[in-house]
Amino acid sequence: MRVVAAALLALAVSGCAGAPQRPPGAPERLELAAVPFFAQDRYQCGPAALATLLGASGASVEPAALVAEVYLPARRGSLQLELLAAARRHDRLAYPLPPDPLALDAELAAGRPVLVLQNFGSTGSPAWHYAVVVGYGPGYRLLRSGLTERLRLNESRFEGSWSRAGRWAFVALRPGELPASGAAQPYAEAASAFEAVATAESAAAAYAAATGRWPSEPAGWLGLGNARERGGDLAGAEAAYRAALGAAPGYAAARNNLAELLSRRGCLAAARREIRRADGDAAGTPLATAVAATRAAIEAREAVAEPSGCPEP
Amino acid sequence: MNFPFTRTVLGLTLGTFLLAGMPPIAYAGMIGTATAIAAAAPAARDADLARVQAGLARADVRAQLERLGVEPAAAAQRAAALSDAELARLADRLDALPAGGDAGILEFIGLVFIVLLILDYTGVIHVFNTHHH
């Protein structure tokens, strides 16, 4: 009996090793054949891989045009963070994936290729390389890599090269598109980095998607409010700040910005109510100085005849 | 421009303000999303101070990009596209972080060649016939 149990266990273990787990609902084989291919120039797998990723998401750009954005001549390569930044400059939200093959497969199953960093050397003497994963099957993965349009890489070889590079991977999301798997906090961080270079419209779309999936997370609402304010939609911005405060009443950043907008449209009594409360909520936090400065500015404003439509206490 | 010197001067100025117990700069008005997210992190420092530090990190990264061969105008744009958190991770480390580009293998071959050359020159091995002991 024990022998049978041991044999079953051995079989189960070897079964796990032979066939990697796929996310629920993902097909057994998958290939995103429509993903474009750009053969890389020497050392320039960064621009080539990025052009592949951007092209697949509908942002058509040649690798040569990306060289000035990501290539570091003295390093003869491209930095990971600069690839993220360059994707954002082409109106795509760069979302770094958790270091997990399941997250990678989930993106592929959602139709999105994934840019990965690989290390074909050793930890001590690395040989870094960027490639784009476009599919998988039993025991293998398909990549756009270097000069090879359809590289079929043994699963264990891919896994080895990827894990020696910290399993780093990212996807390029259109504004408003959400990652297949993902969490509110990393998405908000990625969206705020995107917001800094994106148009107000694109930034608003990215945050609106976040508030749709994670409505109880206030950072997405704050971002939506800030993007709308930048785009001139002040009523929409106010509504977003109020939604943030509905989710988290002590969120001083949203109350600070709400007070600032109320003050700008002449609703000074309401603005003072909000900024005083925000000042109390921010006390002892990293936002204390910033909120106190807003409060000082609002308190110093001369009261004028209030317009209609100001919020009542 | 000698950036480390500039940074030292800026750091000292900033430090003097802090020692005097004054907030360095007070930004009244809207609080940005990135600022609010950074302020919510466990080990966050004063948001205004963090903005000044991010400004320093951006100038540092820009100078490093130029030193590594990027045109000044492009370096400014590239530094501008990085988030404050990314700048903090890059500052002072551009030489050490992975740069994907297949350069590793060639550098490894170069390193092996140099080691062989030294060993040959010092008489440990004989692979090159350019000199004789």
Interface residues (C-beta under 8 A of the other chain):
Chain A: R42 Y43 Q44 C45 G46 A49 A68 E69 V70 Y71 L72 P73 A74 R75 R76 G77 S78 L79 Q80 L81 E82 L84 A85 A86 R88 R89 L117 N119 F120 G121 S125 P126 A127 W128 H129 Y130 G146 A165 A188 E189 A191 S192 A193 E195 A196 V197 Y207 A219 L222 G223 N226 E229 A253 A254 N256 N257 E260 T285 P286 L287 A288 T289 A290 V291 A292 A293 T294 A296 A297
Chain B: P23 A26 Y27 A28 G29 M30 I31 G32 T33 A34 T35 A36 I37 A38 A39 A40 A44 R45 D46 A47 D48 L49 A50 L65 R67 L68 G69 V70 E71 A74 Q77 R78 A80 A81 L82 S83 A85 E86 R89 L90 L94 D95 L97 P98 A99 G100 G101 D102 A103 G104 I105 F108 L111
